[in-house]
């Protein structure tokens, strides 16, 4: 997780208290320095897996579909380009029952073929999504699968 260090500057003597919230934010902006510990300073955008060279291992890969649409965000970790998401496979969320889930989401109790990168090798594996509990009227569950075609 990124950490940001806020370093306060010195506000000149006799500076009046800001009259509005916006003026307060502007005052803070003018006298605070923010530094980060982010190691990912550059990024790659494309639909082919970047070579796992040392020059790419500290970059974020914004993976695109063959048609150029955004597909996933990946980071290089321990020889693999891993998808960076706040969900784990099998996590469920409620959606209106009129919505059709699309990759990387799927339907409960369904098998999907997903892409897994290991080094420079792309492998497809089967993933059976878990069954869902009964949803409230007007809703259904969608399940996080990972990217599939």
Secondary structure, DSSP 8 states (H G I E B T S, - for coil): ---EEEEE----TT----SSHHHHHHHHHHHEEEEE--S---EEEESS-----TTTTTSEEEEE-TTS-EEEEEEEETTEEEE--S--TT-EEEEETT----TTEE-TT-EEEEEEEETTEEEEEEEE--------TTEEEEEE---B-
